[in-house]
């Protein structure tokens, strides 16, 4: 990545990290995907039970493969015939992997979900939540973060899943009530009641959607 962009991202990340820490969450900066992977694995003890929502960012830094192939109890919902069973197991996991659809400069996390398994696990259940977030998801404020989640992340995910939503066809949120809508629940995480339960690794990359 361009040296000047990296410098700008690192300076902005420090502001975001301060915001997250003020909200009872842990946060760190990773200059590369490899550094992000090392930080994540250092935080998850061997033998831990780990599961995830649909976090493309965790895949992109190699974390999912490392957990599946390492000394961890990875709960892979894709291997379960009963997806509900796998989703319920997530609530008692030691670590839940996720990302965010958007993150404000002062540390507020924004997530949209269809089935609510991801946002509900972020809010309550797993002992720890680890979020891998690329700097492309950082927004100036809550309003712009909500707009990003609805007009960038949601349409791309609707297209990825082959859903028949208006946003999948137009690329923009139409505030629909389509049977296929994935904008069913909105989670705004402005503070963590349990100190350090949520940890964010900010990565100097464009990750996820």
C-alpha positions as CSV (number, residue, x, y, z in Angstrom):
1,X,0.0,0.0,0.0
2,X,1.1,3.6,-0.7
3,X,3.3,4.9,2.1
4,X,1.3,8.1,2.5
5,X,-2.0,6.2,2.7
6,X,-0.5,3.9,5.3
7,X,0.6,6.8,7.4
8,X,-2.8,8.4,7.2
9,X,-4.5,5.1,8.1
10,X,-2.2,4.6,11.1
11,X,-3.0,8.1,12.4
12,X,-6.7,7.6,11.9
13,X,-6.5,4.2,13.5
14,X,-5.1,5.7,16.7
15,X,-8.1,7.9,17.0
16,X,-10.4,4.9,16.4
17,X,-8.5,2.8,18.9
18,X,-8.9,5.6,21.6
19,X,-12.6,5.7,20.8
20,X,-13.0,1.9,21.2
21,X,-11.0,1.9,24.4
22,X,-13.2,4.6,25.9
23,X,-16.1,2.3,25.2
24,X,-14.6,-0.6,27.2
25,X,-13.4,-2.5,24.1
26,X,-9.8,-3.5,23.3
27,X,-8.2,-2.5,20.0
28,X,-5.0,-2.7,18.1
29,X,-3.5,-1.8,14.8
30,X,-2.0,-4.2,12.2
31,X,0.0,-2.8,9.3
32,X,-0.5,-6.0,7.3
33,X,-2.8,-9.0,7.0
34,X,0.1,-11.2,8.3
35,X,0.4,-9.0,11.4
36,X,-3.3,-9.1,11.9
37,X,-3.3,-12.9,11.8
38,X,-0.5,-13.1,14.3
39,X,-2.3,-10.7,16.7
40,X,-5.5,-12.7,16.4
41,X,-3.8,-16.1,17.1
42,X,-1.9,-14.6,20.0
43,X,-5.2,-13.6,21.6
44,X,-6.9,-16.9,21.2
45,X,-5.5,-19.7,23.5
46,X,-5.0,-23.1,22.0
47,X,-7.9,-25.4,22.8
48,X,-10.4,-22.6,22.7
49,X,-13.8,-23.2,21.1
50,X,-14.2,-20.7,18.2
51,X,-17.0,-20.0,15.8
52,X,-18.0,-17.1,13.6
53,X,-20.7,-15.2,11.7
54,X,-20.1,-14.5,8.0
55,X,-16.9,-12.5,8.5
56,X,-15.2,-12.3,5.1
57,X,-12.4,-10.3,6.7
58,X,-11.4,-13.2,9.0
59,X,-11.1,-15.4,5.9
60,X,-9.1,-12.8,4.0
61,X,-6.3,-12.6,6.6
62,X,-6.1,-16.4,6.8
63,X,-7.5,-16.7,10.3
64,X,-10.3,-19.1,9.5
65,X,-7.9,-21.6,7.9
66,X,-5.4,-21.2,10.7
67,X,-8.1,-22.0,13.3
68,X,-9.6,-25.0,11.3
69,X,-6.1,-26.5,10.9
70,X,-4.7,-25.6,14.3
71,X,-5.2,-26.8,17.9
72,X,-8.6,-25.2,18.4
73,X,-12.2,-26.5,18.6
74,X,-13.6,-24.7,15.5
75,X,-17.4,-24.9,15.2
76,X,-17.9,-24.8,11.4
77,X,-21.6,-24.3,10.8
78,X,-21.1,-25.3,7.1
79,X,-20.5,-28.9,8.4
80,X,-23.8,-29.0,10.3
81,X,-27.0,-30.3,8.6
82,X,-28.9,-28.4,11.2
83,X,-27.6,-24.8,10.9
84,X,-29.7,-23.7,14.0
85,X,-27.7,-26.2,16.1
86,X,-24.5,-24.6,15.0
87,X,-25.8,-21.1,15.6
88,X,-26.9,-22.0,19.1
89,X,-23.5,-23.5,19.9
90,X,-22.0,-20.1,19.1
91,X,-23.6,-18.5,22.2
92,X,-21.4,-20.7,24.5
93,X,-18.2,-20.4,22.5
94,X,-15.0,-19.1,24.0
95,X,-14.4,-16.8,20.9
96,X,-16.7,-15.5,18.2
97,X,-15.2,-14.1,15.1
98,X,-16.8,-11.2,13.3
99,X,-16.2,-8.0,11.5
100,X,-18.4,-4.9,11.3
101,X,-20.3,-3.4,8.4
102,X,-19.1,0.0,9.6
103,X,-17.1,1.7,12.4
104,X,-17.1,5.3,13.4
105,X,-14.0,7.3,14.1
106,X,-15.0,7.5,17.7
107,X,-15.4,3.8,18.1
108,X,-19.1,2.9,17.5
109,X,-19.7,-0.4,15.7
110,X,-22.5,-0.8,13.2
111,X,-23.8,-4.2,12.0
112,X,-26.8,-5.3,10.0
113,X,-28.1,-8.9,10.0
114,X,-30.8,-11.0,8.5
115,X,-31.1,-14.1,10.8
116,X,-29.7,-12.1,13.8
117,X,-27.3,-14.9,14.7
118,X,-24.3,-12.6,14.2
119,X,-25.6,-9.5,15.8
120,X,-27.1,-11.4,18.8
121,X,-23.8,-13.2,19.4
122,X,-21.9,-9.9,19.3
123,X,-24.4,-8.5,21.8
124,X,-24.5,-11.4,24.2
125,X,-23.4,-15.0,24.6
126,X,-19.8,-15.9,23.6
127,X,-17.1,-15.1,26.2
128,X,-15.1,-13.1,23.7
129,X,-15.7,-11.4,20.4
130,X,-12.9,-10.7,18.0
131,X,-13.5,-8.4,15.1
132,X,-11.2,-8.0,12.1
133,X,-11.9,-4.7,10.5
134,X,-10.3,-3.2,7.5
135,X,-9.7,0.6,7.4
136,X,-12.1,0.8,4.4
137,X,-15.0,0.5,6.9
138,X,-14.1,3.5,9.1
139,X,-16.6,6.3,8.8
140,X,-16.7,9.9,10.2
141,X,-19.8,9.5,12.3
142,X,-22.8,7.3,13.1
143,X,-24.9,8.6,10.3
144,X,-22.3,7.9,7.6
145,X,-21.7,4.5,9.2
146,X,-25.3,3.6,8.9
147,X,-25.4,4.8,5.3
148,X,-22.3,2.6,4.6
149,X,-23.8,-0.4,6.1
150,X,-27.1,0.0,4.2
151,X,-25.7,1.2,0.8
152,X,-22.4,-0.6,0.6
153,X,-22.3,-3.7,2.7
154,X,-26.0,-4.8,2.4
155,X,-26.2,-4.6,-1.4
156,X,-22.9,-6.4,-1.9
157,X,-23.9,-9.2,0.5
158,X,-27.4,-9.5,-1.1
159,X,-25.7,-10.0,-4.4
160,X,-23.2,-12.4,-2.9
161,X,-26.0,-14.6,-1.6
162,X,-28.0,-14.3,-4.8
163,X,-31.0,-12.7,-3.1
164,X,-33.8,-11.0,-4.9
165,X,-33.8,-7.7,-3.1
166,X,-34.1,-4.2,-4.7
167,X,-30.6,-3.3,-3.5
168,X,-29.1,-6.4,-5.2
169,X,-30.5,-4.9,-8.5
170,X,-29.8,-1.2,-7.9
171,X,-26.8,-1.3,-5.7
172,X,-28.5,1.1,-3.2
173,X,-30.7,0.6,-0.2
174,X,-34.4,1.0,-1.1
175,X,-35.6,0.5,2.6
176,X,-37.4,-2.6,1.3
177,X,-39.6,-5.2,3.0
178,X,-38.6,-7.9,0.6
179,X,-38.9,-11.5,1.9
180,X,-35.2,-11.8,1.0
181,X,-34.1,-8.6,2.9
182,X,-31.0,-9.0,5.1
183,X,-31.6,-5.7,6.8
184,X,-33.8,-7.2,9.5
185,X,-31.8,-6.3,12.6
186,X,-29.5,-3.3,13.2
187,X,-27.0,-3.5,16.0
188,X,-25.2,-0.3,17.2
189,X,-22.5,-1.2,19.7
190,X,-21.6,2.0,21.5
191,X,-20.3,0.5,24.8
192,X,-19.3,-3.0,26.1
193,X,-20.7,-3.7,29.6
194,X,-18.0,-6.3,30.0
195,X,-14.5,-4.8,29.8
196,X,-12.4,-6.3,27.1
197,X,-15.0,-8.8,25.9
198,X,-14.9,-7.2,22.4
199,X,-11.5,-6.8,20.7
200,X,-11.0,-5.1,17.4
201,X,-8.0,-5.5,15.2
202,X,-7.8,-2.6,12.7
203,X,-6.0,-3.7,9.6
204,X,-4.3,-1.4,7.0
205,X,-6.2,-3.1,4.2
206,X,-9.5,-3.0,2.4
207,X,-11.2,-6.1,3.8
208,X,-14.7,-7.4,3.5
209,X,-17.6,-5.3,2.3
